[in-house]
């Protein structure tokens, strides 16, 4: 590895934790303009207006039938600390 790349990696590892977290946070302007930047959704509802419309076009009337759940979680499986009983 090039010594300068190693030095940069070392400096990033040492100085990274000392950076203020505000450098990583979104600004008020970012949040106000969230609806205009669909590549990064910062708030539920795409901004303070809480809109539910999306200009994205990958899901439409022809493609919606191909959607399948990616994951699910059931709170009922974890009720009251009791183990789930399989009645099959």
N, C-alpha and C positions, 0 to 999 in steps of 0.2 A: 504494500500500500504506500502511496506517496506520503511523505512525512507531513506535507502541508494539509492533506486531507485528514490524516490522523490527528493533527493539532486542532483543526477546526472541530472535529468530532469531540475531542476532549474538552475544548472550551465550551461547546454547546451543552455537553453533559454537566459541566461544573456550573455554568452560568444560567442554564435553563430554569432550575428551580428558584432562582433568585429574582426572576422577572415578575413584575406585578401581574396578578391575574386579570387586571383591567385591560391589559394589552390583548388578552384573548377573548374578552367579552364583546358583545355587540353594543354599538352605540345607540343612542336614542334615534338617530337618523336611520340607522340600519333597520331598526324595528318599525319605524314609521313607513319605510319604503319596502317592507317585506313583500308586499303583493307584486311589486315590480321586478323582484328578483326570484323567479320561480326555480332557479337552480339550487337555492338554499332556503329551505323553509325554516324560519327562526321561531315562529309562534304558531300555535294552533289557530287555524283560520286565516293564515297568511297575512298577519298584521293586526293592528288594533281594530280594523273595521270588522274583523271576524267573518269575512266572506267565506262562502263554501264553493264558489266557482273557481275552476282552474282552467287556464288557457292551454294546458297540455293536451296533446292529441293522440298519445299512444293508446289510450283506452277509448274506444268508441263503440257504436252499436254493433259493429262487426266483430270486434275483438273481445268484448265483455264476456261472451260465453266461454272463452278459454281461461278465464280467471279461476284460480283455485287457491284455497287458504295456504299461506306459507307456514303458519304456526297457529296454535291455539293454546289457551290456558283455562282451566276450569277451577274456579274458586270452590266449587262443591267438593272437589276431590280432596280439599285441604280443610274441610269443615271441622271445627272444634277440636283439632288435634287428634282425631280418631283416624285410624288407618282406613283406607277405602276397602270395602268388602265387595268382592266380585261374586255376583249372584248367577253367573252363567253355568 
